[in-house]
Amino acid sequence: MEANRTPLYQVHRSLGARMIEFGGWQMPVHYTGILAEHRAVRAQVGLFDLSHMGEIEIAGPRAYAVCQELFVTDIARIRIMQAQYSVMCYADGGIVDDVIIYRLAEERYLVCVNAANRATDYGWMAEHNRGRADLIDRSDEYALVAIQGPQAQAILSQLTSHDLSAIRRYWATQGEVAGVPTLVARTGYTGEDGFELFVPAERAERVWQACGAVGRASNIVPVGLGARDTLRLEAGYLLYGNDIDTRTTPLEAGLQRLVHFEAGSFVGSEALRKQQTDGIEKQLVGIKMEGAGIPRHGYTIWSGDQEVGVVTSGTQSPMLGVGIALGYVPPSCADSGTPLAVAIRNRYIPAVVVKPPFYRRSK
């Protein structure tokens, strides 16, 4: 089956992007190079096409009740125009997907889901909705453009009349960007300040080109999936399919802060309560290499002469100049400072457990 194309596909081709298939989509992996794009976002600003992501609307008088059952977080805490990071679980506690929920109105929520999980997520929501709320897959209606980095606000402010400084982290506003109706959200996946712009799909190119033109003086660069991955890993953000999936629970993945048992019963709550009582058998940790070597997905993790886990995400940190990784190990090996090793090309390279994020931007 031929991969889908975002509304900005031809723009990427014109910019000389190297395209790959990702989550069923033709996406740019890099334009000039992963390292240069990564550093540009950390130092100035980068522009991302995230239009492969899915958007599912849950609306109507029963929308709140449905969301409270679907997600592990307390939906009552989300105020209008606020966003919340959350996960959906199966009955056994395994993760269906991690999402961001935007509350657009009293009875209207927009859920941003991972591209490869769009159909699965919608099916799961529909199964548990049982016709109570209006459930609409709006993914084809939206394009998603992200502008991330220290100069993001200064650039975007030139394209909108909104006071962007008034938008706090994980809040949003409805308005116009470059004359295009836009949901402007102060969210991102890079560890930098920035915004994600939900725009009508047919007008995505206008917003992209406007950001590029205004940002030229700040050396804005287009950024592909390669640098998006190294940026999110430095920030300690999880990737579905690598760090979390149906075989991992929020408690194992270090997402305990999201699980609000006090909000009532949600799908998977019984299994997670039992796991909380019984204890977990594996725990996701951050790993920083102390020897030369780049940890990669699937590499084994060792404690002494015992194999204790596996790397789920790994790279050479462009900002730190050392190998960094996420991986699952037994709780006995999960404390910060615990010495470990990663098997790289038949060598056991020393490493240590650290608490993510690996890199934190200066205020």
C-alpha positions as CSV (number, residue, x, y, z in Angstrom):
1,M,0.0,0.0,0.0
2,E,1.3,3.4,-1.0
3,A,2.2,5.7,2.0
4,N,0.1,8.7,2.7
5,R,1.4,12.2,2.0
6,T,0.9,15.3,4.2
7,P,-0.3,18.6,2.7
8,L,3.3,19.7,2.8
9,Y,4.8,16.8,0.9
10,Q,5.7,18.9,-2.2
11,V,7.2,21.6,0.0
12,H,9.6,19.0,1.5
13,R,10.6,17.7,-1.9
14,S,11.3,21.2,-3.1
15,L,13.5,21.8,0.0
16,G,15.5,18.7,-0.9
17,A,14.4,16.6,2.1
18,R,15.3,12.9,2.3
19,M,11.9,11.2,2.6
20,I,11.2,7.9,4.4
21,E,8.0,6.0,5.3
22,F,7.0,6.5,8.9
23,G,3.8,5.3,10.5
24,G,2.3,4.9,7.0
25,W,3.3,8.3,5.9
26,Q,6.0,9.8,3.5
27,M,7.9,12.1,5.9
28,P,11.1,14.1,5.8
29,V,13.8,12.4,7.9
30,H,16.2,15.4,7.4
31,Y,17.0,18.3,5.0
32,T,20.6,19.4,5.6
33,G,21.4,16.9,8.3
34,I,20.2,15.7,11.7
35,L,23.0,17.2,13.8
36,A,22.6,20.7,12.2
37,E,18.8,20.6,12.5
38,H,19.0,19.5,16.1
39,R,21.4,22.3,17.1
40,A,19.4,24.9,15.2
41,V,16.3,24.1,17.4
42,R,18.4,24.3,20.6
43,A,20.0,27.6,19.6
44,Q,17.5,29.4,17.4
45,V,14.3,27.8,15.9
46,G,13.1,25.0,13.8
47,L,10.0,24.3,11.7
48,F,8.3,20.8,11.7
49,D,5.6,19.2,9.7
50,L,3.6,17.0,12.1
51,S,0.6,16.6,9.9
52,H,0.9,12.8,10.0
53,M,-0.5,13.0,13.6
54,G,-4.2,12.2,14.1
55,E,-6.9,14.4,15.7
56,I,-10.0,12.8,17.1
57,E,-12.8,15.0,18.5
58,I,-15.0,13.9,21.4
59,A,-18.0,16.2,22.0
60,G,-21.5,16.5,23.4
61,P,-23.1,16.3,26.9
62,R,-21.5,12.9,27.6
63,A,-18.0,13.8,26.3
64,Y,-16.6,14.4,29.8
65,A,-17.8,11.0,31.1
66,V,-16.5,9.2,28.1
67,C,-13.1,10.9,28.4
68,Q,-12.9,10.1,32.1
69,E,-13.3,6.4,31.3
70,L,-10.9,6.4,28.4
71,F,-7.9,8.2,29.9
72,V,-5.9,7.6,33.1
73,T,-5.7,11.3,34.0
74,D,-8.4,13.3,35.7
75,I,-10.3,15.1,32.9
76,A,-12.0,17.4,35.4
77,R,-8.6,19.1,35.9
78,I,-8.5,20.4,32.3
79,R,-9.9,23.9,31.9
80,I,-11.2,25.3,28.7
81,M,-8.3,25.9,26.3
82,Q,-5.9,23.9,28.4
83,A,-4.0,20.8,27.3
84,Q,-3.2,17.6,29.2
85,Y,-0.8,14.8,28.4
86,S,-2.4,11.4,29.1
87,V,-2.5,7.7,28.1
88,M,-5.2,5.2,27.2
89,C,-4.9,1.7,28.6
90,Y,-6.3,-1.7,27.8
91,A,-8.0,-3.6,30.6
92,D,-4.7,-5.3,31.6
93,G,-2.9,-1.9,31.9
94,G,-1.0,-2.1,28.7
95,I,-0.9,1.3,26.8
96,V,-3.1,1.8,23.8
97,D,-1.4,5.2,23.0
98,D,-0.1,8.3,24.6
99,V,-2.0,11.5,23.6
100,I,-2.5,15.2,24.3
101,I,-6.1,16.2,25.1
102,Y,-7.1,19.8,24.3
103,R,-10.3,21.0,25.9
104,L,-11.7,23.4,23.3
105,A,-15.1,24.1,24.9
106,E,-17.2,23.0,27.9
107,E,-18.3,19.8,26.0
108,R,-15.6,19.5,23.3
109,Y,-12.2,17.8,23.5
110,L,-9.7,17.3,20.7
111,V,-7.3,14.4,21.2
112,C,-4.0,14.4,19.3
113,V,-2.9,10.8,18.7
114,N,0.2,9.1,17.2
115,A,0.1,8.7,13.4
116,A,0.5,4.9,13.3
117,N,-2.2,4.5,16.0
118,R,-4.9,6.6,14.5
119,A,-7.2,3.8,13.4
120,T,-6.5,1.7,16.5
121,D,-7.2,4.7,18.8
122,Y,-10.5,5.6,17.0
123,G,-11.7,2.0,17.1
124,W,-10.8,1.8,20.9
125,M,-12.6,5.0,21.6
126,A,-15.7,4.0,19.6
127,E,-15.9,0.6,21.4
128,H,-16.0,2.3,24.8
129,N,-18.0,5.3,23.7
130,R,-21.0,3.2,22.7
131,G,-22.7,6.1,21.0
132,R,-22.8,8.3,24.0
133,A,-20.7,11.2,22.7
134,D,-20.0,12.6,19.2
135,L,-16.8,10.9,18.1
136,I,-15.3,12.3,14.9
137,D,-12.0,11.5,13.3
138,R,-10.9,15.0,12.1
139,S,-7.3,14.0,11.1
140,D,-7.8,14.7,7.4
141,E,-9.1,18.2,8.2
142,Y,-6.0,19.3,10.1
143,A,-2.4,19.9,9.3
144,L,-0.1,20.4,12.2
145,V,2.9,22.7,12.0
146,A,5.3,23.1,14.9
147,I,7.7,26.0,15.5
148,Q,10.2,25.1,18.3
149,G,13.2,26.8,19.8
150,P,14.2,30.0,21.7
151,Q,13.1,32.3,18.9
152,A,9.7,30.6,18.3
153,Q,7.6,33.2,20.2
154,A,9.4,36.2,18.6
155,I,8.8,34.8,15.1
156,L,5.2,33.7,15.6
157,S,4.2,37.0,17.2
158,Q,4.8,38.6,13.9
159,L,2.1,36.4,12.3
160,T,-0.7,36.8,14.8
161,S,-2.4,39.5,16.8
162,H,-2.5,37.3,19.9
163,D,-0.3,38.0,22.9
164,L,1.6,34.8,22.8
165,S,3.4,35.6,26.1
166,A,0.0,35.1,27.8
167,I,-0.2,31.5,26.7
168,R,1.3,29.3,29.3
169,R,2.9,25.9,28.7
170,Y,0.1,23.3,27.9
171,W,-2.4,26.0,27.1
172,A,-3.8,27.1,23.8
173,T,-5.9,29.8,22.0
174,Q,-8.0,30.1,18.9
175,G,-7.1,32.8,16.5
176,E,-5.3,33.4,13.2
177,V,-1.8,32.8,12.0
178,A,-0.8,34.4,8.7
179,G,-4.6,35.0,8.2
180,V,-5.4,31.3,8.7
181,P,-7.7,30.1,11.5
182,T,-5.5,28.3,13.9
183,L,-5.5,26.5,17.2
184,V,-2.2,27.8,18.7
185,A,-1.0,25.5,21.4
186,R,2.1,26.0,23.6
187,T,3.1,22.4,23.4
188,G,6.0,20.5,21.8
189,Y,8.2,17.4,21.7
190,T,11.6,19.0,21.8
191,G,12.3,20.2,25.3
192,E,12.4,23.8,24.0
193,D,9.8,26.5,24.1
194,G,7.5,26.6,21.1
195,F,4.1,26.2,19.6
196,E,2.1,23.6,17.7
197,L,-0.3,25.0,15.1
198,F,-3.4,23.1,14.1
199,V,-4.5,24.6,10.8
200,P,-6.9,23.6,8.0
201,A,-5.1,21.1,5.8
202,E,-5.7,23.0,2.6
203,R,-4.0,26.1,4.1
204,A,-1.0,24.4,5.7
205,E,1.5,25.6,3.0
206,R,0.5,29.3,3.6
207,V,1.3,29.0,7.3
208,W,4.5,27.0,6.7
209,Q,5.8,29.5,4.2
210,A,4.8,32.5,6.3
211,C,6.8,31.1,9.3
212,G,9.7,30.4,7.1
213,A,9.7,33.9,5.6
214,V,9.4,35.7,8.9
215,G,11.9,33.4,10.6
216,R,14.6,33.8,7.9
217,A,16.3,36.6,9.9
218,S,16.5,34.2,12.9
219,N,18.0,31.4,10.7
220,I,14.9,29.2,11.0
221,V,15.4,25.7,9.5
222,P,13.0,22.9,8.5
223,V,13.5,19.9,10.7
224,G,12.9,16.3,9.9
225,L,12.0,13.2,11.9
226,G,15.7,12.4,12.7
227,A,16.3,15.5,14.7
228,R,12.8,15.3,16.2
229,D,13.8,12.0,17.7
230,T,17.2,13.1,19.1
231,L,15.5,16.3,20.5
232,R,12.8,14.3,22.2
233,L,15.2,11.8,23.6
234,E,17.5,14.5,25.1
235,A,14.3,15.9,26.7
236,G,13.4,12.4,28.1
237,Y,10.1,12.2,26.1
238,L,8.8,8.7,25.3
239,L,8.1,7.3,21.8
240,Y,5.2,5.0,21.4
241,G,6.3,1.7,19.8
242,N,9.8,2.0,21.4
243,D,9.5,3.1,25.0
244,I,5.8,2.3,25.6
245,D,3.4,-0.1,24.0
246,T,0.7,-2.6,24.7
247,R,3.2,-4.7,26.8
248,T,4.1,-1.8,29.1
249,T,2.0,0.0,31.7
250,P,2.1,3.7,32.8
251,L,3.6,2.6,36.2
252,E,6.4,0.7,34.5
253,A,7.1,3.6,32.1
254,G,7.6,6.1,34.9
255,L,4.2,7.8,34.2
256,Q,2.8,7.4,37.6
257,R,2.1,11.1,37.8
258,L,-0.5,10.7,35.1
259,V,-2.5,8.0,36.8
260,H,-5.3,9.6,38.9
261,F,-7.1,6.7,40.7
262,E,-9.0,9.2,42.8
263,A,-10.9,10.5,39.6
264,G,-12.8,7.2,39.4
265,S,-12.7,4.0,37.3
266,F,-11.1,4.1,33.9
267,V,-10.2,1.3,31.6
268,G,-7.3,-0.5,33.1
269,S,-7.6,1.0,36.6
270,E,-8.2,-2.3,38.3
271,A,-5.0,-3.8,36.7
272,L,-3.0,-0.8,37.6
273,R,-4.2,-0.7,41.2
274,K,-3.2,-4.4,41.5
275,Q,0.2,-3.6,40.0
276,Q,0.7,-0.7,42.3
277,T,0.0,-3.0,45.3
278,D,2.0,-5.9,44.1
279,G,4.9,-3.9,42.6
280,I,6.4,-3.7,39.1
281,E,8.9,-6.1,37.7
282,K,10.5,-3.7,35.2
283,Q,11.0,0.1,35.2
284,L,12.0,2.5,32.5
285,V,15.1,4.5,33.3
286,G,17.5,6.9,31.7
287,I,21.0,5.7,30.9
288,K,24.0,7.8,30.3
289,M,27.1,6.2,28.8
290,E,30.4,6.5,30.6
291,G,32.4,4.9,27.9
292,A,32.6,5.6,24.1
293,G,29.7,4.0,22.3
294,I,26.2,4.8,21.0
295,P,23.4,2.8,22.6
296,R,20.7,1.7,20.1
297,H,17.2,0.3,20.3
298,G,17.4,-3.4,21.1
299,Y,20.9,-3.4,22.7
300,T,21.1,-5.4,25.9
301,I,21.7,-3.8,29.3
302,W,23.9,-5.6,31.9
303,S,24.5,-5.4,35.6
304,G,27.8,-7.2,36.3
305,D,27.6,-10.5,34.3
306,Q,23.8,-10.5,34.3
307,E,21.6,-9.3,31.4
308,V,19.0,-7.2,33.1
309,G,17.2,-5.3,30.4
310,V,17.1,-3.8,26.9
311,V,17.5,-0.3,25.4
312,T,14.2,1.0,24.0
313,S,15.6,4.3,22.6
314,G,19.2,5.5,22.3
315,T,21.4,8.0,20.5
316,Q,24.5,10.1,20.7
317,S,23.4,13.3,22.4
318,P,24.3,16.3,20.1
319,M,24.3,18.7,23.1
320,L,26.1,16.5,25.6
321,G,28.4,14.6,23.3
322,V,27.8,11.2,25.0
323,G,25.5,8.3,24.4
324,I,22.1,8.4,26.1
325,A,19.3,5.9,26.2
326,L,16.0,4.8,27.8
327,G,15.5,1.2,28.7
328,Y,13.7,-1.2,31.0
329,V,15.5,-2.8,34.0
330,P,14.4,-4.4,37.2
331,P,13.5,-1.9,40.0
332,S,16.6,-3.1,41.9
333,C,18.7,-1.6,39.1
334,A,16.7,1.6,38.7
335,D,18.1,4.0,41.3
336,S,20.0,7.0,39.9
337,G,23.7,6.4,40.1
338,T,23.4,2.6,39.6
339,P,26.3,1.4,37.4
340,L,25.3,-0.7,34.4
341,A,26.7,-1.6,31.0
342,V,25.4,-1.7,27.5
343,A,26.5,-4.4,25.1
344,I,27.7,-2.7,21.9
345,R,29.4,-4.7,19.2
346,N,30.3,-7.5,21.7
347,R,31.8,-5.0,24.2
348,Y,30.3,-4.0,27.5
349,I,30.5,-0.2,27.7
350,P,30.1,1.3,31.2
351,A,26.9,3.4,31.8
352,V,25.0,4.8,34.7
353,V,21.3,5.3,35.6
354,V,20.3,9.0,35.5
355,K,17.0,10.7,35.8
356,P,15.7,12.3,32.5
357,P,15.7,14.8,31.0
358,F,19.3,14.3,29.9
359,Y,19.4,17.9,28.6
360,R,17.4,20.8,30.0
361,R,17.3,24.2,28.3
362,S,18.5,27.2,30.4
363,K,15.8,29.6,31.6
